[in-house]
Amino acid sequence: MNAENDITAIYKETWETPADIQISIDFIKRAEEATRQGIELLKLSAACRQSGFLGVPLDFYLTEVAHDAGIPLAPLLQRMMQSAHNAWVALAKAIAIPAAETSLMIRAMFAQSLMPAGPGSRYRRTGSGEPRLSVFHPQATTRDYEVLLERIESNYNSVNKANLKSLLESYSQS
Amino acid sequence: MSDVTKSPDSWNQLAEDLREGLSSSVPDFARVVGGWLHGFMAKWLPEGEDYEQAAIDVLLELVGSLDRFNPTKASLKTWARCVASRRVADYYRGREKATSDEAGKREVAWREKHHIKARLPVESRLFMIEAISALDPEDQELLRLFFDERLSDSEVAEYLGITAGNARQRKRRLVEKLQNSLPQT
């Protein structure tokens, strides 16, 4: 057997599956649901590309983009929770938004989670449809954002530093 | 199931329909692509693992990244194999040898169940999963055209818009690459 025939045979045996394999109705239903959710991910990905970077925490950013695009976020987050510790980070990975900006937004989300109760409300839309300014305001440049986060993170204890590192690693791992 | 199950062009059409928001193609996509993933994961993930959930996860990943799918570089069928083999390779990578042995046992048991004989050792197929997951989609598409579709050098060249000599040379290079990294069994 020459090299090409050898590789051809291995290749074919690797992929072969029986033509008449039985698949349950339940699986087909789940596959249809996954396909529909995949389409929602596509829409969210497109909406994120159009929105560009916003100086806000990741969870707020995705919530706002999905809201504006009319995409129901809850089912997607629920699915991401099945396989990941942090559904927001898993969702960001699934739609492949730019890594450099995402890591800043993840850091902001983490910082926000450690702040006293209620700060998230600073981001909720006002009656006019515009988010209010706050420490992570949408007008911030990437550099403003980095400086602010570095200042906040310099006060983290070792546990919070480790948790943030773990969160960032869960995004960067392929 | 008809031709749509086997034809890469039909798979591509289904992907195009989804990208254009044609929801009427969802059931066909789920049945055809999801069905293939179901079979592949059932074959490769070891006993005790939820292979149906793994197939669903890969299906979601595949659909959710259709905006990066480029049918001029590789067919959806090739791309699905790429994502699925990466998932299986990720599963086994870094695990103890005993776990890889489980994969072998699983595949052998699967063959017995479906009365499909293999000519070559299972280690070779495990290697192929790993090797395929590391190839870029264009190279995988070339392998599929030559080995699955059994196209000639000139037919592959015409399909990919390259010269026959180029197609032959790329095939030879890929075969050598795979052959050189094949475990000695």
Interface residues (C-beta under 8 A of the other chain):
Chain A: A3 E4 D6 I7 T8 A9 I10 Y11 K12 E13 T14 W15 E16 T17 P18 A19 I21 I23 F27 I28 R30 A31 E32 A34 T35 R36 Q37 G38 I39 L41 L42 S45 A46 R79 S83 A94 I95 A96
Chain B: M1 T5 L18 R19 G21 S23 V26 P27 F29 A30 R31 G34 G35 W36 H38 G39 F40 A42 K43 E52 A55 I56 D57 L59 L60 E61 L62 V63 G64 S65 L66 D67 R68 R81 H114 I116 A118 R119 L120 S124 R125 F127 M128 I129 I132 L143 F146 F147 D148 K171 V175 E176 L178 Q179 L182
